Amino acid sequence: MAAIFMHGPMPMYSTRTLSVAWEMWHQHSFIVPMLNGAPYSDKTPMLYWLIHAGWAIAGVGDIWPRVLEVMMGAAELVLATVLARRLFPERVAVAQATPWVLCAFTYAFLFGLQTMYEVLLAACVLAALVSLTPSSRREAPRFIGFALALGIGLLTKGPVMLLHVAFPWLLGPLWNDWARRESRRWYAGGLLAVLTGCAMLLAWALTAASIGGPAYREQLLFHQTAGRVVEAFAHAKPLWWYLPVLPLLVFPFALWPRLWFALCALRRPFEPGLRFVFAWLVPVLLVFSLISGKQPYYLLPECAGFALLFAAAVTRWQPNHASLATSRWLSPWPLAVLAVGAGLFLMALPQLIAHGLIRDTQLVALGAFSTAFGVLYLLLGGLLLPGRSELHRIALVGLLGAVAANGLFTLTWWPAFDLKPVAVLLARAEAQGRPVANLETYDGQFDFLGRLTLPIAQLSEGESVQVWAKAHPQGLIVSYPATVTSLDRRIALYVQPFRGVWLTIWPASELAAGREGLPKAN
């Protein structure tokens, strides 16, 4: 939990999510999500409702959304353990290892520090899958639980929820004895559950569409469904795009040779638990590879599937030769080399900077704190020396390494991401009656942090700046230039580095004078 309180909300993901929740709260628009004064059709409302539930008790703030993310992550670990216990009832070690593997995935851990939808979606996916699996008390699926988890997942991220859970259900007879014997009841009950979940989503969507107005209704009911389906298979990114991403998703276990030997040693006939994992992961990876829009976090709900697969493979593997069981070459030495290398580099960084061998501004910023973190990574590398309980030691190193990386980021790079000072300045301007505009697309990054209540105008280079400045001579304009001059620093009201560029706030008249004569942006 400590890692999620190290720094403030990250732009743009966390700040946008919190800003939508804030605008809904401030405008009492609990059905239609709002962003920058207009209905926001890109997301469904479940996460916002959960944030509002906490705010109703403790007041508006960013503490509850962080605690909520931690709670959803904990629920994901519990559900993954339950799923492992049901899929591998005769192998207790799988259920014991699965949560360790899952919580140690570095990408999922760091992304889980954001106030985003994927952690809640992953918990819903696991709850739906748990409902399909047999337990020691009941062999038949729990279709009511399946329907509720589906509905909540659909209200969390929309129809993509179906892609994450449809294949284990459709392929049920391949891994579930009850589904094979009672195929009609399996598919009839599952279909009814799917329709029930979709009805929950549709009930909200139709209500929101009737409230949000014609433009919102068009975006919500048509662009977010038919439009995205039509564009989904345009192959903007190649089919193989996820292949190099998978090692990132399963890091640090991607650097454990023993795991790869165990995976390669899997042979038919596969036990039901492994058949379930394959029926889940393989079709989802294929379908997401076909969809043009690709992001690593789209596969975060499948991290639990990879954790199940890894735990099942490693705990099952029995080498044919005794030498393989004790081979140091199968230990996590590649991860140890990486940790030691990172540690040595961080320890040497101050000297490299002092001698002028490194001048990159971001690396120079690391130098102030890099020595202590370098020692820490050296110690983490030492934890990976050959020995027993490799899986648990890798998980521990992965967790501590991710927390340390987040801490180093907070101490060095976070000021270039922190929008709180800007938001406070804009809130003061709003209180003084001074309108605010943003040069480029506005993603709501200041609304929650400044508790802003008025929309921010979106401008582009050229005529729109001139027109807006003339209409609002006392206004302020936020811009993001690649560089700033000494003159800019003297005239601008505020200047800070921001994600590789600069964030500046200008009196509207001054910025308009500087932009006069520039061509209009396309």
Helices and strands as residue ranges (DSSP letters): G 2-5, H 13-27, E 34-35, E 38-39, H 46-58, H 63-87, H 92-104, H 106-111, H 118-132, H 143-157, H 160-170, G 172-174, H 177-181, H 183-212, H 214-218, I 219-227, H 228-232, G 239-242, H 246-249, G 253-255, H 257-264, H 272-290, G 296-302, H 303-316, H 322-326, G 328-330, H 333-354, H 361-366, H 370-382, H 390-412, G 414-416, H 420-431, E 436-439, H 447-450, E 457-459, H 463-471, E 476-479, H 486-491, E 494-498, E 501-507, H 508-515
